[in-house]
Amino acid sequence: MKDPLKTLRDTRPLIHHITNWVTIYDCANITRAFGALPVMAHAPEECADMTGISSALVLNIGTLTTGLIDCMIISATAANRKGIPVVLDAVGVGATKFRDDMAAKILNSVRVDIIKGNYSEVAKLAGEHAQTKGVEATSIAADPRQVARTLAGSRSCTVVMTGKEDIISDGKRTFVVRNGHDQMGSIVGTGCMAASIIASFAAVNSDHCDAAKDALCYFGVAGELAAGKSGGPGSFKMHLYDEVYHLSDEKVEPMMDFE
């Protein structure tokens, strides 16, 4: 897609999040910094209505409860009915049976357009042997590109695996994104932010594989630029927001590193 960031900022899509309480503030801020509009509505009495006026839905199971999962399914059903993208951030899948079961419940109850997680989370969803340490990735024995392709093909969706290299596949095409910086892993929340950014780009680009690739390239470039100005995690986070705010398609395009 040509000029995806300009399109996003001109469109200003509303991104509905049902997300975790640890990073909800960061997800709202990064969504706004990219130019979309965040809303966080978790109540079962209104969540479907909020999805009905939104352009994308993010489901993040980082601090899940059974009630929250029910609201996610209510909202995703509304999103499916409207035809807007649903992003599932499978935070911590592989850590507990409850978490695994709830992720499966979502995937088997509604259509999820983009499944996002780290290597071990996605591998677990794909049926590979993988264990997540809390919400942190562990190594997997399987080829991550093949894992992404297989899960994407079986679920007819786009799969995003985030790590040192980000892997995006719709089962037919596979992108590997190498933008980013180690400091992005020094603060809590960049993975959750990535899901918000992916949803924002997918809200204005129906090619979800291309949208996810663009989202991670742009976010990664911002991380690279922020790292060059920061002295540690605190200043990095501040500069990250500023660099996202000052991004442009013209600035990012020559810095995009993907195959």
N, C-alpha and C positions, 0 to 999 in steps of 0.2 A: 504494500500500500504506500502510495506517495504521500509524504508529509503527514505521517500519522499523529504526531504531537499537535500540529496545527489543527488537524481535524478534530482531535479530542478537545482542545481548548476552545475551538469555535462551537462545538456541539454541547459541551458541559453536561455530559450524561449524569444522571442520578444513580449512584451505586449503593444498593441496599446490602448491608452487612448484618449477618447474624454470626457474631464472632466471639473471641475469647476476651476475658476481662483483663488479661495481662497486657495485651498490645492494642486494645481497642482505640486508644488515644493516638497511637502512632499510625494505625491504619487510616484513621480519619484525616490526620494531618498530611500524610503522603498522598492520599487521594486528592485532597484539595490542592496540594503543591503542584501536582501534575495537571490540574485544570478541571478535573471532574468534581462532582458534588457527593460527599459521603452522607449516608444516613444509617443509623444503627437502631433498628426497631426489633425487639425481641419478644414483645408481648403477643400471646396467641390471638388476642382480641383484634390486633391491628396489623400483624406481620404480613398477611396476604394482601391487604389493602395497600401497604407500603410497597410491596413488590409490584403491585399493579401499576404504580406510577413511576417505576424505576426502569433503567435500561440494562441492568445486570444485577446478579445476585451472588454474593460471596457467602459460603458456608465454611466456617472454621471451627473445628471440634477441639480446640486446645483446652478449653475448660468446660467440657461437655457435662450435661445432665440429661436424664431421660426426657424431661420437659423441654429442654432446649432442642433436642433432636426432633421432638414432635413439631416444634415451631419451624425447624428447618424444612421438614417434609411438607408442612402446610405452605410455606413460602415457595419452595421449589415447585410444588404443584401449580401454584399461581404463575410462576415464571415459565413453566412448560406451556401452560395455557396461552400465555402472552407471546411466547416465542423469543424470550430474551435469554442470554447465556447464563448458565449456572456454573459457578466455580466451586469445587470442593477442595479445601485445603485439609489434607488428611493428617493433621498434626498428631504425632505420637502413636500412629498406627504401628502395631508391632510391639508396643510396650505392655499393653494389658489386653485381656480377652474382651472386656467390656468395650474398650475403644475399638477393637477390631470388629466386634459385633455391630456397633452403632454405625461405623463407616459402611459396613455391608448393608445394613438396613436402609441407609440413605440411597446407596447405589442401586438397590433392588426395588426401591419404592418409587423413584422419580428418575427423570433423565438428567444426568450430569454431563455438561458439555466439555468441561475442562477439569481433569483431575490433577491436582498439584501436590507435591510432597518432596521430601528429600529422598535420597537413593533407597534407604531401607524402608521408608514408609510406602513408597510406590512398589518396591519389590514385594513387600508383604501383601499388598492388594492384588498383585499379579500372581500370587500363589507360590512365590519363591521363598526359600528359607532366609529369613531376615529377622533381626531383633533390634528394636529402637531403644536407645538408652535415654529414658525420659522422653524428651522431645528432640534429642540429638541423633543424628544419623550414625549408624555403624556401617562397616564395610559389607559388601554383598559379593557372593561368589559369582553370580550371573553377570553377563555382559549387559550393562545398563541400557545401551542403545536398543538391544533386542528386547529387554524387559519393557521399555517404553513402547516400542512398536507392537509387541504382543498384546499388552493391556489396552492400548488405543484401538487395535483392531477388534479385540473381543468385546469392547464396550462401545465401539463406534463413536469415539470421542477423541479429544486431544489430551495427551498426557504430558505433564511437565515435571521433570526431575531436576531439583536444584542441588547444586554442589559446587565443587571446584570448577567443573564444567557443567553448564545447564543443558539438559537434553529435552528437546520438544519433539513430539511425534504425533501424527494423526493416523499412524498405521501404514501410510504410503510414503509421506515425506518425513524426514528426520533432520532437525537442525541441532547443531551443537554451538552454544553461545559461550564465549570465553571472556566476555567483559566482566568487570567486577574487581574487587580488591579484598585482601584478607581481612581488612578492618571491618568489613561488612559483617563478619562473623564475631566481632568483638562486642557487639551490642545485641540485646534481646529485641527481636521483633522484625528483623529484615526479611525473614521468610514470610511472615504474615503480611508485611507490606507488599511483598512481591505478588501475593495473591490479589491484593487490592488493585495493584497496577495492571496486572493481567486482565482483570475484570474490566477496568477502565478502557483499556485498548480494545478488548473484545466487544465492548458496547458500541464501538464505532467501526468495527471491522468484522464482517461475518466470516472471514477466513480465520478461524480461531488459532490455527497453527501459526500463521503469519503474525497474528496479533500478539500471541505469547512470545514469539521470537523478538518482535519489536520491543515489547514491554521489558523483557529482561536485558536486552541490549541497552536501552535507554537508562534503566535503573543502574546497570553495571557501570556505564559511563559516568553517571553522577557519583557513584561510589569511588571510582578512580580519581575523579577531580577533587572530591572531598578529602580523600586520603592525602593528597598532595598539600593540603592546607592545615591538617589537623595534627595535634600532638598526642592524642589518645582517644579513648572511646567517647568521652564527653564532648570534646570539640568536634570529633568526627560526626557525631549525630547532628550537631548544629549545622556544620558545613554541608552535610548530606541534604538537608531540607533546602538550604540556600541554592545548592547546585542544581537540584531538581527544578526549583522555581525558575532558574535562569537558563535551563536547557532550551534548545531550539533544534529543529530538524537539521538546519545547516551546521550546527555545532556537532551534533551526534553522528551524522552520516559518515564522515571520514574516520570516526573512531570506532565504528561498529566492528566487532570481531566475532564472526560466526561462519560456519560452513554448512 
